[in-house]
Amino acid sequence: MNTLTTAATRLVVAALSRLTSLNLRSDRGSGVVETIIIVAGFAGLAFTVYLAVSGKVNGWISNIPGASGP
């Protein structure tokens, strides 16, 4: 049981140490503009994929006999 308690304590101390070091270096990384550009790029890519897939799906559905309604 002491080994388990020691391991848990070391894990908690290591996690707290890591969180503290992350807070000290929080100003590193991309700025707001770069993040907006990346998000806009992914949104454009997702929209392009959506258009391609929806066109294929509509084409497949139109080939099904009786799919247009009663």
Backbone as CSV, one residue per row, in Angstrom:
resi,resn,N_x,N_y,N_z,CA_x,CA_y,CA_z,C_x,C_y,C_z
1,MET,0.829,-1.192,0.000,0.000,0.000,0.000,0.870,1.251,0.000
2,ASN,2.014,1.220,0.665,2.905,2.380,0.674,3.433,2.673,-0.719
3,THR,3.696,1.628,-1.483,4.190,1.831,-2.842,3.130,2.516,-3.701
4,LEU,1.895,2.107,-3.541,0.801,2.713,-4.294,0.615,4.176,-3.896
5,THR,0.675,4.455,-2.631,0.533,5.836,-2.154,1.690,6.694,-2.649
6,THR,2.873,6.148,-2.621,4.045,6.882,-3.102,3.927,7.164,-4.592
7,ALA,3.500,6.179,-5.352,3.349,6.372,-6.794,2.280,7.416,-7.100
8,ALA,1.179,7.365,-6.376,0.112,8.344,-6.587,0.576,9.743,-6.227
9,THR,1.313,9.857,-5.139,1.830,11.161,-4.715,2.797,11.712,-5.751
10,ARG,3.682,10.863,-6.266,4.628,11.317,-7.286,3.913,11.741,-8.558
11,LEU,2.864,11.030,-8.908,2.097,11.374,-10.092,1.427,12.738,-9.936
12,VAL,0.835,12.977,-8.781,0.179,14.265,-8.526,1.200,15.392,-8.521
13,VAL,2.347,15.179,-7.902,3.387,16.210,-7.867,3.902,16.499,-9.271
14,ALA,4.079,15.462,-10.081,4.550,15.655,-11.449,3.521,16.418,-12.279
15,ALA,2.249,16.085,-12.102,1.192,16.782,-12.834,1.125,18.255,-12.434
16,LEU,1.209,18.530,-11.145,1.184,19.925,-10.685,2.402,20.689,-11.182
17,SER,3.536,20.041,-11.190,4.753,20.673,-11.697,4.610,21.002,-13.176
18,ARG,4.045,20.079,-13.930,3.852,20.302,-15.367,2.864,21.441,-15.613
19,LEU,1.773,21.477,-14.867,0.800,22.560,-15.023,1.408,23.913,-14.685
20,THR,2.233,23.945,-13.674,2.895,25.196,-13.293,3.834,25.655,-14.391
21,SER,4.577,24.724,-14.973,5.500,25.112,-16.048,4.740,25.559,-17.289
22,LEU,3.570,24.996,-17.545,2.771,25.444,-18.682,2.261,26.863,-18.465
23,ASN,1.887,27.181,-17.242,1.404,28.529,-16.943,2.515,29.561,-17.101
24,LEU,3.740,29.177,-16.808,4.847,30.118,-16.937,5.145,30.408,-18.407
25,ARG,4.875,29.451,-19.292,5.165,29.614,-20.706,3.886,29.825,-21.509
26,SER,2.859,30.396,-20.935,1.561,30.510,-21.606,1.579,31.520,-22.748
27,ASP,2.567,32.406,-22.805,2.588,33.408,-23.854,3.206,32.868,-25.146
28,ARG,3.655,31.635,-25.146,4.207,31.041,-26.361,3.075,30.513,-27.227
29,GLY,3.250,30.555,-28.521,2.248,30.007,-29.420,1.772,31.036,-30.415
30,SER,0.779,30.667,-31.170,0.261,31.538,-32.213,-0.600,32.645,-31.623
31,GLY,-0.684,33.705,-32.370,-1.531,34.808,-31.969,-2.955,34.588,-32.436
32,VAL,-3.780,35.570,-32.177,-5.199,35.472,-32.502,-5.413,35.421,-34.016
33,VAL,-4.674,36.245,-34.753,-4.857,36.310,-36.200,-4.498,34.982,-36.850
34,GLU,-3.383,34.388,-36.431,-2.981,33.104,-36.996,-4.015,32.029,-36.698
35,THR,-4.561,32.048,-35.500,-5.581,31.067,-35.130,-6.836,31.240,-35.973
36,ILE,-7.251,32.473,-36.204,-8.433,32.738,-37.029,-8.201,32.249,-38.455
37,ILE,-7.003,32.469,-38.985,-6.695,32.016,-40.346,-6.746,30.497,-40.434
38,ILE,-6.203,29.810,-39.440,-6.217,28.347,-39.433,-7.647,27.821,-39.346
39,VAL,-8.442,28.403,-38.450,-9.834,27.960,-38.295,-10.628,28.224,-39.570
40,ALA,-10.417,29.364,-40.191,-11.118,29.672,-41.444,-10.712,28.700,-42.550
41,GLY,-9.449,28.320,-42.586,-8.989,27.344,-43.570,-9.656,25.998,-43.385
42,PHE,-9.721,25.542,-42.135,-10.387,24.262,-41.865,-11.885,24.341,-42.172
43,ALA,-12.504,25.479,-41.902,-13.926,25.637,-42.209,-14.152,25.585,-43.720
44,GLY,-13.285,26.223,-44.480,-13.393,26.176,-45.936,-13.195,24.769,-46.468
45,LEU,-12.241,24.059,-45.907,-12.006,22.671,-46.313,-13.216,21.799,-45.987
46,ALA,-13.777,21.975,-44.807,-14.953,21.196,-44.411,-16.140,21.497,-45.333
47,PHE,-16.323,22.754,-45.710,-17.415,23.115,-46.604,-17.225,22.493,-47.982
48,THR,-15.985,22.478,-48.468,-15.689,21.864,-49.761,-15.973,20.372,-49.745
49,VAL,-15.565,19.705,-48.679,-15.841,18.269,-48.543,-17.341,18.034,-48.457
50,TYR,-18.048,18.875,-47.722,-19.513,18.751,-47.614,-20.166,18.863,-48.981
51,LEU,-19.758,19.841,-49.768,-20.357,20.008,-51.094,-20.092,18.795,-51.980
52,ALA,-18.873,18.271,-51.924,-18.543,17.104,-52.746,-19.358,15.884,-52.331
53,VAL,-19.455,15.656,-51.035,-20.176,14.486,-50.544,-21.670,14.628,-50.781
54,SER,-22.225,15.801,-50.550,-23.668,15.970,-50.740,-24.044,15.811,-52.208
55,GLY,-23.191,16.244,-53.117,-23.458,16.045,-54.533,-23.475,14.564,-54.895
56,LYS,-22.519,13.816,-54.350,-22.479,12.371,-54.596,-23.718,11.686,-54.023
57,VAL,-24.076,12.041,-52.802,-25.229,11.409,-52.154,-26.510,11.709,-52.929
58,ASN,-26.686,12.949,-53.353,-27.881,13.288,-54.137,-27.903,12.527,-55.458
59,GLY,-26.738,12.337,-56.066,-26.670,11.553,-57.291,-27.048,10.100,-57.063
60,TRP,-26.578,9.525,-55.964,-26.914,8.135,-55.650,-28.411,7.986,-55.362
61,ILE,-28.964,8.929,-54.629,-30.382,8.854,-54.272,-31.249,8.985,-55.521
62,SER,-30.848,9.848,-56.437,-31.655,10.022,-57.645,-31.626,8.777,-58.532
63,ASN,-30.632,7.911,-58.373,-30.558,6.679,-59.157,-31.412,5.548,-58.560
64,ILE,-31.918,5.726,-57.362,-32.739,4.690,-56.722,-34.148,4.785,-57.299
65,PRO,-34.679,3.669,-57.814,-36.034,3.715,-58.363,-37.056,4.009,-57.262
66,GLY,-37.922,4.970,-57.518,-38.964,5.308,-56.568,-38.494,6.187,-55.425
67,ALA,-37.293,6.725,-55.516,-36.768,7.547,-54.426,-37.303,8.968,-54.450
68,SER,-37.932,9.359,-55.546,-38.411,10.730,-55.659,-39.759,10.950,-55.003
69,GLY,-40.368,9.919,-54.500,-41.647,10.073,-53.810,-42.706,9.193,-54.415
70,PRO,-43.918,9.250,-53.872,-45.006,8.373,-54.358,-45.546,8.786,-55.704
